[in-house]
Amino acid sequence: AKFVSVITLVYPGGETLVARGECPGRIIEAPTGENGFGYDPIFVPDGYDKSFGQLSEEEKNEISHRAKALEVLERLLAERENA
């Protein structure tokens, strides 16, 4: 299983930047934890023994699919600026 986030930035002239982030993991049968929302209580990211619902907001933001997509977008914007 994995969470996936895609951020697309379209400039007025039509230029498009697409940033994708993934957080691989596994689905567990019984929900655990009170943090987060949606599927967080049943998703355990690779390398962890706790669900997203058990991780602190800081821990989750370090590895989340959204954080990874934002990192890619930041890199793409820097590359565009330096081109």
Secondary structure as UniProt FT lines:
FT   STRAND          2..10
FT   TURN            12..13
FT   STRAND          16..27
FT   TURN            38..39
FT   HELIX           40..42
FT   STRAND          43..45
FT   TURN            46..47
FT   TURN            52..54
FT   HELIX           57..63
FT   HELIX           65..82
//
